[in-house]
Amino acid sequence: MKVLVAMSGGVDSSVAAAELRRDGHDVVGVTLRLWGGESDTGCCSVSDVDERDASPNSCASTIWCSTFAEDFDNHVVDPYVHAHQVGTTPNPCIECNRHLKFDRLSRRAELLGFDAVATGHHAQVERGPNGVWRVARGADAAKDQSYVVHMLDPGAVVAHVVSRRASDQSRSA
């Protein structure tokens, strides 16, 4: 299977890529550049790409960098600022996952001929009682991140492979 792995520069996504590669999948990593300009810091920034490139052991056969800065501003930064202006508490990470890491990245992966998208989130993909694929809690409650990926459309869940860690004995779809 040809899998595009969203690589944040952290350990979890690197482990997911390494495990998929070990299992015989054709793994291509992608780091999303979400910020632009002078203050390019934070999640999925150029510094993450630099850290990833400095790693002596690549877990993917190829690693790309995709720039989604305009989408990030439109779907994450602008709504975040607006929420503060009207007195609500936003969660920018959830919106980034919803609009960029899953929607936009999944569409890009499909256009490029990938079979699945993987992340390093500690969650499981399973069939619900109605037979529909869904995101479920990670096997290790202390590391569960299903709340971060809960918004995946049930029809799209099967296309996503979720991290399989030694401490999280989940099987991915």
Secondary structure, 3 states (H helix, E strand, C coil): CEEEEECCCCHHHHHHHHHHHHCCCEEEEEEEECCCCCCCCCCCCHHHHHHHHHCCCCCCCEEEEEECHHHHHHHHHHHHHHHHHCCCCCCHHHHHHHHHHHHHHHHHHHHCCCCEEECCCCEEEEECCCCCEEEEECCCHHHCCHHHHCCCCHHHHCCEECCCECCECCCCC
